[in-house]
């Protein structure tokens, strides 16, 4: 029935009708007044479909385990990525967090286990896709890369993936999953079983984003949300085919979180990395509460690997996080007779030690020291 006709006919039915119209008018003013806290009748936002990765399908308020098949072994056994989808009771953003991109980086997996164990989906707004082992062939081989002689590819150089080597196929499956489902990507790393890293967050400024542009500012803000004091702000795409660099270039903020390494695992490193992930989830709005922000951050923009010319026993003279300058002694090589045959010094522009090998012997060309340059201290 036309509402105008109904109101007109009701108007001639006496005081009761007029009282009804008065109450209806007051209720309408309350419900649709700009200052009203709740607006009934407004169209609800479209619900986001549940996240589904491989055999796992997210259910609001629950943790669901599953696996994503990415390849097969020689006997036909499936190679799968074990994962957990933690879907919050309330809708919100989706973060893809993975560990063991390199098979010997066990600390990231232990930290991610700690994060997943502690998440309460009833209190979350959004979803976490936790990929517990992102490189199963390398993990099974207890090695950095897939030990298959037909592969031996570094998964950090395999994105966005292709239908070729197993490592590239795994990268392709991860790339597809992140593009389909995620708003954020975090790759948890350590120094592996023979290298120790200073904790830092690496992120690459999107192509075409000026230093002060909106995209760059968003990445800077999100990176600070991890609560890690050292940030590596990459503006030259030093690892152009790494997952975090590729996703940021495609519009999904990507970050590499590096903490610790070496043997045995340091429980403090596991706690630090888990806390950093939780802090980032608060920054993204998935976990409740404010993310802690530090008063100052150390930001580096350059990177250099220091290798040796002589083979022998390596003795580091610096540790991760140490400040250095040109000429600082970084370490020595001692030959099999016990004579020091090489002293490695910091090159021009060096500012901070980002990582140090923990392995006692090395041939020529060992990956011994990582240095950061272009250091600034900034809020």
N, C-alpha and C positions, 0 to 999 in steps of 0.2 A: 504494500500500500504506500502511496506517496506520503511522505512525512508531513508536508505542508497541509495536505487535506486532512490528515489525522489531527493535527494541532488545531485547525480551524473548527472541526466538528467538536473537539473536546472543550473548546473555549466557551461553548454555550451551555455547558452542563453544570454550572454552578460553582460554589466555593470549593468543593472537593477537587474538582478538576484543576482549579486555579492553584490550590495548595500543591497538587501533584506536579504541576508545571514549575512552581517555584523550587521544589526540591530537586527536580530534574535539572534545572538551570544551574543551581549551586553545585551539584555533583559534576556537571560538565565543566564548569569553571575550575573546579579543583583538579580534575583529571587532566585537562589540557592546557592549564595555565603554564607559561614558560618556566615558572619556578617550581612546579610540582616535581617531587623526587621520582615518581613513577608515572609513566605514561602508558596507560592501558590501551590496547588496540593498535599500538605501533607494531610494525612488521619486524619479527625477530630476524637477526642475521642468519644467513644460510649456514647450516651445520656443516662442519668439515668432515668428510668421510673418515672412517677409522683408518689408521695407518696399517698397511699390510706389506710386510717384507718377507718373502719366501713363505715358510709355513707358519709364521707368526702374524696374528691379526690383533691389533690393539683393541682392548676393551676398557672403557672409561672406569677408572678407579681400580685397575688391576695391573699386575705384572704378568706378562705372557712370554714364555720362552719359545724359541723356534730356531730355524736354520735357513740359510739361503744357499742353495746349490750354485756353485760357480764353475765347477769343472769335474773331471774324473781322474782317478789314478789308473795306472796301467791295467789293473785287474777289474776295472769298471767300478770300483768303490767310489761313491760320491765324495767330492771335496766340497765341504760346506763351511759357511761362516756362522758360528754359534752366536746367537743374539738374544737380547731381551727387549721387549717393547714395554715401557712403563708409561701408561696413559693416565693423565690426570683426570680427576673427577670433573674439573672445569675445562672448557676449551682454551686453547692458547697456542703459542708457537711450538715448532717441532725442532729439536736439536739431535743431530746424528753425531754420536761420540764413539770413536773406535780406538782400539789398542792393538799392539803387536803388528803394526804395519811392517816392521822388521822383526824377523822371527826370534831374535835373541834379546828383545827389549821387554823383559818379563815384568819389570816394575809397573809399566802402564797397565797391564792386565790386572795386577793385584790392586792397583788404585781404583780401576774401574769396577772391580768386584765390590770394593768397599763402598763406592758411590751407589751402585745399584742396590746393594743390601740395605742401605740407609734411606733410600727414597720412599716416601709415603705418597702413593698416588692419590689418596683421598685429599691430600693437602696441596696437590699440584694443579697448575693451570697450563696445560699443554702436554707435550709428549717427549720422552727421551727414547731414542733408538740407540741401544748400547750394543755395539758389535765387539764381542769379547776378544776374538782373534781375527784380525783382518788379513792375515797371510798364513793360512794353515800349512801349506807345504814347507815354508821356512821354519815355522814353529815346530813342526814334527821333526825336521832335520836339526833342530837346535842351532840354527844358523841365521845369519842376517838375511840372506836371500834364499829363494828356492834352490836347493842343491842339485836339481835335475840339470844335467849337463846341456840339455837343449834349451835351458832357460837362463839361470844365473843372473836374472835381471833384478835391479834394485826397484822395489815397488814405489819408492819415492820418485822414480823417473818414468812411471808407467801411465800416467793419466793424460787424457781421459780414457785411455784403454783402447784396445783393438782386438780383433779375433785372430790373434797370433799366438804368442807364448802364453803359458798359464798365468804368469804374473800380470800380463796385460789384460787377460780375460777377467781376472779377479778385479782389477782396476775398473774395467768396463762395467761389471756388475755393481760395484760400489757407486760408480758415477751415475748409473741409471737410477739406483735406489735413492741416492741423495737428491738428484734432480726431481724425482717424482714426489718425494715426501717431506724434505727437510727445509727449514728456514735458516739453519746454522749448521756448520760442520766443524768438528774439533778432532784433531789427530793427536793422540797421546804418544809421546816418544820418550825414550831414555837414551843413554849413551851405549846401550847394548852391554854385552858381557866383558868388553875390554876397553871401555871408554867412559869417562865421567864428565857429565855436562853441568855447567852452571845453570840453574833454573831460568828459563826465559820463554816468552811467547813470541813466535815468529808469525808475521802476517805481511801480505803483499798488498800495496795500494793498487786498486783497480786501474786498469788501463784507461787513460783519458781523465782520471780524477786528479785535479790539481792538488798541490800540497795542502791548501786550505779549503778544498771543495767539500761538498756535503758527503759524498761517499767516503772520502778519506777521513773526515771527522767522525763518521759513524764507526768505521773500523778502529780508529784510535780509541774511541770511547769504550767499545766492546772489549778491546785488548786490555785496557786498564781494569776492566771488570773481573779479570782472573785473580787480581790481588797479588800478582807476581811482580817483584820490583824491577826486573829487567825486561825490556821490550826490544825486539829486533824488528824495526820498521823498514821493510824491504821495498825499495822504490825502483829496483832494476830487474826484478824477477830473477833472482839468483838461482832459484830452482823452478824453472818455468813449467815443468811437467810434474810437479808435486801436486798432491791432492788439494792442499789448502790454497795454493796459488791459482790452480785451475778453477776451483769453485768461486773464489772471490772475483775472478775475471768474468765469471758467468752470472754474477749478481747474488750469490749465496755467500755471506761472510764466512771465510774459512780461516782457521787458526791451527798452528802447530804448537803444542805445549810440550816443552822439553824439560825433563827433570832427572838428574842423577844418572845412575848407571854403574857399571862395574859389578864385581862380586865380592861378598854376598850382597843381596839387596839390603839397603838401609831402610828400616821401618820409617824413619823420619822423611825419607824421600816419598814413600808411598802415601804417607799422611799429607804431605805438602801437595802432591799432585791431586789427590782426592779433594782436598779443600779448595784447590784452584778450580776444579770442575764444578763443584757446588757453588762457588762464588760466581762463576760464569752463568750458571743456570739461574741464579738470582738476578743477574744483570739482564738476562734475556726475558725475565718475567715468568719463567716456568716454576721456580721455587719462590715462596713468599719471603718477604723481608728484604732489606737493603743489602746490596753487595758492599763489602768493605772497600773503601778507596784509600790509597796511600797518599801521604802528603807530597811525595816526590817519586818520580820514576827515572831510571836510567835507560835512555833510548840510544841504540846504536843503529847505524844504517849501512855499514860496510862489514865485509867478512873476508877472512883469509885463512887458508889451511897452511900450516907449517909442516914440511916434511924433512927428512934427513938424507944426506948424500952418502953417508957411510953406514954400513951394517954393523950391528952389535947389540949391546945392552943399553936400554934407554933409562935414564934417570931424569925425571922431571924436576925442575927448579921452581916451578910455579904450580898453583892449584886453581881450579875453576873459580872465577870471580875476582882474581887478583887484577889490580890495575898495573899496566905496563906502559912503557914508552919505547921509542926507537932505541935499540941497543940493549934493552933489558935481556938478561940471560933467561932463556926458557927451559933449557935442558941440555944434556950431554949424551954422547954415544961413546961407550967404552967397548973396545974390541975384546976378542976372546982371551987375550993375554993380560987384560986388566989395564990397558993404556987408554986414556981419553983421547979419542981421535977426531971428535967433532964437538963444537959448542954451538948450539943454535940460539940466535938472538932475534928479538922482535924487530920486524922491518918498520920502515917509516909509516907513520899514521896509526900505529897500533895503540889501542886504549885499554882493552879489557880481555882477559882470558875467558873464552866461552866454554872450552872443553879441553881435557887432557887425557891422553891414552894411559890406561892402567896396565898395559901388557908390558912385561919386562924386557922383551927382545924384539928386534925389528930388522928386516932387510932394508936396503935402500928404498926410499920412497914411502916410508911408513906414515900413516895418517896420525900424527902425534899431537898436534896442538891446533886448536881453533881460536882465532882472535877476532874480536869485534872492533870496529873503528867508527869514526864520526860520532863519538859519544857526546851526548848532552844530558844534563839533568833538567827535568821539566815536571811541572805539576801533572 
